[in-house]
Amino acid sequence: MMLMIKLRLEIAIVENVQRADLNPLEEALGYEQLMSHYGYTQNDLGEVIGKEAVRMSQIACDC
């Protein structure tokens, strides 16, 4: 059951950070939440979201 809740939260965050109207700070904070709460690395996020690791690193620095 907890795994399903975690998966749903992860999906919701990923969907939210891909919104077109999201500003860079909101996007960076969403990625930070995935990394700090769920153990994603920048490479993991890049693969899931479809962005290169270099771009993920740039976004993370925007926080």
C-alpha positions in Angstrom: 0.0 0.0 0.0 2.8 2.5 0.9 4.5 1.7 -2.4 1.4 2.8 -4.3 1.1 6.0 -2.3 4.8 6.8 -3.0 4.3 6.0 -6.7 1.3 8.3 -6.9 3.1 11.1 -5.2 6.1 10.7 -7.5 3.9 10.7 -10.6 2.0 13.8 -9.4 5.3 15.7 -8.8 6.7 14.7 -12.2 3.4 15.8 -13.9 3.5 19.1 -12.1 7.1 19.9 -13.0 6.3 19.3 -16.7 3.6 22.0 -16.8 4.2 24.7 -19.4 3.3 27.5 -17.0 5.7 26.5 -14.3 8.4 29.0 -13.5 12.1 27.9 -13.2 12.1 28.1 -9.4 8.9 26.0 -9.1 10.4 23.5 -11.5 13.7 23.3 -9.5 11.8 22.9 -6.2 9.8 20.0 -7.6 12.9 18.2 -8.8 14.6 18.9 -5.4 11.6 17.3 -3.7 11.9 14.2 -5.8 15.6 14.0 -5.0 15.4 14.6 -1.3 12.2 12.6 -0.5 12.5 9.8 -3.0 16.3 9.4 -3.6 16.3 10.3 -7.3 19.6 11.5 -8.7 19.9 14.2 -11.4 20.5 11.3 -13.9 17.4 9.5 -12.7 15.3 12.6 -13.2 16.8 13.2 -16.6 15.8 9.8 -17.7 12.3 9.9 -16.2 11.5 13.4 -17.5 13.4 13.2 -20.7 16.0 15.9 -20.1 19.7 15.5 -20.3 21.6 15.3 -17.0 23.4 18.6 -17.8 20.1 20.4 -18.0 19.0 18.8 -14.8 22.2 20.1 -13.1 21.5 23.6 -14.4 17.9 23.4 -13.1 19.1 22.2 -9.7 21.5 25.2 -9.5 18.6 27.6 -10.1 17.3 26.8 -6.6 
